[in-house]
Amino acid sequence: MDEEGAERQLKVVLLGEPSSGKNLNIRFRLLQHLLDKRSKLSINYKRLIYITIIRPIWTYGVELWGSTKPSNSYRIQSLQSKILRKILNAPYFVTNKIIHKDLNVPYVADLARARYLSFHDKLQSHPNPLSSIVSRFAHNEYSRQYYPTFGTDFLLHRHQLRAGKEVTLVIWDLSGQVLTSPMLSNCLYGANIILAVYDITNAASFSKLQEWIAAVRETQTDSQPNLAIIANKCDMEHQRAISVEKQVKFANDHGLPTHTVSARTGENVTMALQKVCAEVLGLKLTRLEQEASQVVVKAEILAPTQGQTPSYQSTSSSSVCSIQ
């Protein structure tokens, strides 16, 4: 456990293997006669061929897959070292470190890290909106226009759990398409928190929870992430398709906590994520700290249309007025 005041980074995955190594091998074999000792090209030209023709195969999408399983980087790095040694026709006693330095080619992990950080810096001003819950939590914003998540969205957000205790959240917002994708294990790798989100007004989204939970538990990961169920749209209780009892029973049957939120009004969004993060870090939030994250929900008062006035009717069985 970190000492009080130290900042932690957590990976949060909201639910809704790159093949570059094989392609890289094929491309290298096709161009090998231009890169090895048989080639009459200069070292600078050989390096240029690698940088402009071969390396783009694995740098495509490195901002994403480079931050997942380390084995992805190890495989590509091994092949890159092999190619660079061919370019220089280096003897066995020359280290890969010297070869990379002489050719001014960064290691795969270093390049992936630089691209990853640059990618997340640009996310702060990215025009495409994230899912409604993420937007409400990170930016306190909500759009009435529906923007479905396609594939995966990302966000880096620093959040204060309590005075002097901040946590950096790396949020991965996954769409339903990822459920059947071979990339699911990579997306879940290293996750500290996994939130399965469903819409209380949509019975089909609730039925998907079973598939999500099964897929998460079947995925072999080094860590044991905290899994929780998030029920969205509590501001639309009048259209609820899944009863509270059914939601609670489902969560209890799977041994999971459940939180009911509204991305539209902001109700319980921050408190739900704050509770899950605090549990991962072994913190116990006081009642005052929990209430501080609650938002004041403003009720919408609809004025009657022109020419219409509310009518008041009384019944013989009750003295209470009814407003229609």
Secondary structure, 3 states (H helix, E strand, C coil): CCCCCCCEEEEEEEECCCCHHHHHHHHHHHHHHHHCCCCCCCHHHHHHHHHHHHCHHHHCCHHHHCCCCHHHHHHHHHHHHHHHHHHHCCCCCCCHHHHHHHHCCCCHHHHHHHHHHHHHHHHCCCCCCCCHHHHHHHHCCCCCCCCCCCCEEEEEEEEEEECCEEEEEEEEEECHHHHHCCCHHHHHCCCCEEEEEEECCCHHHHHHHHHHHHHHHHCCCCCCCEEEEEEECHHHHHHCCCCHHHHHHHHHHCCCCEEECCCCCCCCHHHHHHHHHHHHHCCCCCHHHHHHCCCCCCCCCCCCCCCCCCCEEEECCEEEEEEC
